[in-house]
Amino acid sequence: MPIYEYECKKCHSRFEVKRSFGEDGGATCPECSGKAGRIFTSVPVIFKGSGFYVTDSKKNNPASTPEKKDEAPKPVADTKPVSNAKKD
């Protein structure tokens, strides 16, 4: 069962109530018996495992990355397609 946090509108005290999902959302303050409103808070998100960082999806390609910062990448030699057709 989830635990919900409430704040009394009369005396401003905060308290928690354990309720099932099907129960009514209203609550009374245990200190002054005043009407209480539910407090909504943000839920933290925790990323576990691989795939959440930019570096996880990148693959090093040594041909396109220079080994030193000062050196430019070496140009690739021009290649021409080879024809397999026989000339008579």
Backbone as CSV, one residue per row, in Angstrom:
resi,resn,N_x,N_y,N_z,CA_x,CA_y,CA_z,C_x,C_y,C_z
1,MET,0.837,-1.186,0.000,0.000,0.000,0.000,0.878,1.244,0.000
2,PRO,0.491,2.228,-0.787,1.292,3.460,-0.837,1.084,4.336,0.398
3,ILE,2.082,5.153,0.665,2.022,6.099,1.777,1.889,7.497,1.179
4,TYR,0.884,8.235,1.623,0.623,9.581,1.124,0.931,10.594,2.216
5,GLU,1.437,11.756,1.804,1.767,12.818,2.743,0.682,13.885,2.686
6,TYR,0.233,14.332,3.865,-0.820,15.335,3.973,-0.345,16.493,4.822
7,GLU,-0.984,17.671,4.623,-0.724,18.841,5.454,-2.069,19.408,5.901
8,CYS,-2.169,19.680,7.194,-3.404,20.223,7.754,-3.572,21.678,7.311
9,LYS,-4.775,22.021,6.880,-5.039,23.390,6.435,-5.240,24.341,7.615
10,LYS,-5.496,23.772,8.790,-5.762,24.585,9.974,-4.484,24.866,10.774
11,CYS,-3.765,23.799,11.157,-2.568,23.970,12.005,-1.252,23.776,11.238
12,HIS,-1.315,23.437,9.944,-0.160,23.274,9.048,0.812,22.178,9.482
13,SER,0.351,21.201,10.246,1.219,20.073,10.581,1.184,19.066,9.433
14,ARG,2.287,18.360,9.246,2.379,17.365,8.176,2.376,15.972,8.779
15,PHE,1.709,15.047,8.076,1.647,13.666,8.524,1.474,12.749,7.328
16,GLU,1.736,11.462,7.543,1.629,10.474,6.478,0.495,9.506,6.775
17,VAL,-0.172,9.041,5.711,-1.262,8.080,5.841,-1.026,6.962,4.840
18,LYS,-1.147,5.720,5.321,-0.999,4.555,4.458,-2.399,4.155,3.985
19,ARG,-2.615,4.154,2.672,-3.925,3.872,2.106,-3.785,2.990,0.877
20,SER,-4.861,2.276,0.582,-4.882,1.517,-0.669,-5.348,2.447,-1.782
21,PHE,-5.220,2.004,-3.012,-5.561,2.848,-4.154,-7.055,3.149,-4.222
22,GLY,-7.880,2.269,-3.737,-9.334,2.432,-3.851,-9.954,3.316,-2.774
23,GLU,-9.207,3.677,-1.722,-9.777,4.475,-0.631,-9.950,5.930,-1.028
24,ASP,-10.835,6.612,-0.283,-11.094,8.036,-0.498,-9.844,8.844,-0.153
25,GLY,-9.637,9.957,-0.843,-8.435,10.753,-0.671,-8.462,11.718,0.488
26,GLY,-9.600,11.929,1.141,-9.680,12.883,2.243,-9.011,12.365,3.502
27,ALA,-8.491,13.281,4.344,-7.853,12.906,5.599,-8.114,13.997,6.628
28,THR,-8.105,13.601,7.888,-8.248,14.563,8.976,-6.954,14.591,9.768
29,CYS,-6.631,15.751,10.301,-5.396,15.948,11.050,-5.470,15.199,12.378
30,PRO,-4.436,14.432,12.741,-4.457,13.712,14.018,-4.276,14.640,15.229
31,GLU,-3.778,15.867,15.012,-3.544,16.793,16.118,-4.754,17.660,16.438
32,CYS,-5.354,18.275,15.387,-6.460,19.207,15.637,-7.777,18.767,15.002
33,SER,-7.798,17.632,14.324,-8.971,17.089,13.621,-9.460,18.013,12.507
34,GLY,-8.566,18.844,11.982,-8.904,19.720,10.869,-8.804,18.987,9.538
35,LYS,-9.279,19.644,8.503,-9.235,19.065,7.166,-7.805,19.163,6.622
36,ALA,-7.354,18.094,5.969,-5.981,18.054,5.450,-6.005,17.860,3.943
37,GLY,-5.020,18.441,3.282,-4.856,18.301,1.834,-3.610,17.502,1.522
38,ARG,-3.680,16.754,0.445,-2.553,15.908,0.066,-1.437,16.749,-0.544
39,ILE,-0.187,16.391,-0.253,0.991,17.085,-0.777,1.577,16.226,-1.889
40,PHE,1.789,16.835,-3.041,2.377,16.142,-4.187,3.834,16.557,-4.311
41,THR,4.710,15.582,-4.401,6.141,15.842,-4.543,6.651,15.139,-5.794
42,SER,7.759,15.619,-6.312,8.338,15.003,-7.499,9.048,13.710,-7.114
43,VAL,9.071,12.789,-8.036,9.688,11.489,-7.819,11.052,11.477,-8.493
44,PRO,12.105,11.049,-7.792,13.421,11.003,-8.439,13.482,9.895,-9.478
45,VAL,14.237,10.150,-10.536,14.434,9.164,-11.586,15.874,8.694,-11.518
46,ILE,16.066,7.383,-11.443,17.409,6.821,-11.352,17.655,5.997,-12.609
47,PHE,18.679,6.347,-13.360,19.035,5.625,-14.575,20.097,4.589,-14.232
48,LYS,19.752,3.320,-14.394,20.711,2.242,-14.125,20.989,1.502,-15.417
49,GLY,22.192,1.025,-15.560,22.556,0.246,-16.727,23.229,1.090,-17.784
50,SER,23.560,0.444,-18.882,24.245,1.153,-19.954,23.227,1.744,-20.916
51,GLY,23.681,2.673,-21.732,22.826,3.269,-22.739,22.287,4.631,-22.379
52,PHE,22.634,5.172,-21.230,22.105,6.458,-20.806,23.083,7.614,-21.008
53,TYR,24.312,7.305,-21.388,25.301,8.344,-21.587,25.636,8.457,-23.072
54,VAL,26.059,9.612,-23.490,26.413,9.839,-24.886,27.561,8.925,-25.294
55,THR,28.481,8.686,-24.390,29.650,7.868,-24.718,29.305,6.388,-24.869
56,ASP,28.152,5.953,-24.386,27.789,4.541,-24.491,27.459,4.133,-25.921
57,SER,26.917,5.050,-26.716,26.490,4.670,-28.056,27.536,4.944,-29.122
58,LYS,28.562,5.698,-28.799,29.594,6.006,-29.784,30.611,4.887,-29.860
59,LYS,31.087,4.634,-31.061,32.136,3.639,-31.250,33.334,4.349,-31.863
60,ASN,34.497,4.040,-31.376,35.708,4.649,-31.917,36.015,4.071,-33.283
61,ASN,36.252,4.950,-34.228,36.656,4.547,-35.562,38.076,5.061,-35.747
62,PRO,39.091,4.206,-35.604,40.469,4.683,-35.652,40.850,5.305,-36.987
63,ALA,40.174,4.968,-38.081,40.519,5.544,-39.384,40.095,7.011,-39.466
64,SER,39.020,7.388,-38.776,38.540,8.759,-38.885,39.031,9.644,-37.744
65,THR,39.612,9.061,-36.710,40.087,9.835,-35.573,41.600,9.950,-35.623
66,PRO,42.146,11.178,-35.622,43.605,11.307,-35.605,44.157,10.843,-34.266
67,GLU,45.361,10.248,-34.309,45.962,9.733,-33.087,46.472,10.855,-32.199
68,LYS,46.950,11.922,-32.817,47.410,13.081,-32.063,46.611,14.284,-32.522
69,LYS,46.468,15.263,-31.627,45.690,16.455,-31.968,46.359,17.281,-33.062
70,ASP,47.683,17.286,-33.105,48.411,18.108,-34.063,48.376,17.528,-35.478
71,GLU,48.198,16.221,-35.583,48.220,15.577,-36.895,46.826,15.562,-37.507
72,ALA,46.790,15.816,-38.785,45.522,15.716,-39.508,45.343,14.265,-39.945
73,PRO,44.110,13.825,-40.165,43.933,12.450,-40.631,44.532,12.271,-42.014
74,LYS,45.071,11.085,-42.254,45.700,10.801,-43.538,44.620,10.628,-44.599
75,PRO,44.843,11.207,-45.794,43.831,11.069,-46.843,43.778,9.630,-47.353
76,VAL,42.591,9.213,-47.740,42.397,7.873,-48.279,42.736,7.918,-49.762
77,ALA,43.467,6.907,-50.247,43.873,6.870,-51.655,42.644,6.761,-52.549
78,ASP,42.712,7.469,-53.689,41.605,7.397,-54.641,41.565,5.995,-55.235
79,THR,40.410,5.433,-55.235,40.254,4.092,-55.806,39.245,4.155,-56.931
80,LYS,39.484,3.338,-57.961,38.563,3.263,-59.085,37.913,1.895,-59.064
81,PRO,36.643,1.810,-59.418,35.993,0.506,-59.425,36.649,-0.411,-60.443
82,VAL,36.802,-1.650,-60.073,37.417,-2.650,-60.936,36.305,-3.318,-61.746
83,SER,36.516,-3.396,-63.040,35.522,-4.027,-63.915,35.885,-5.484,-64.079
84,ASN,34.929,-6.368,-63.845,35.144,-7.788,-63.990,34.766,-8.295,-65.382
85,ALA,34.262,-7.401,-66.224,33.850,-7.822,-67.566,35.089,-8.067,-68.441
86,LYS,35.055,-9.140,-69.220,36.177,-9.460,-70.106,36.013,-8.709,-71.404
87,LYS,37.126,-8.197,-71.908,37.118,-7.524,-73.205,37.600,-8.504,-74.260
88,ASP,36.887,-8.630,-75.388,37.276,-9.565,-76.445,38.134,-8.916,-77.477
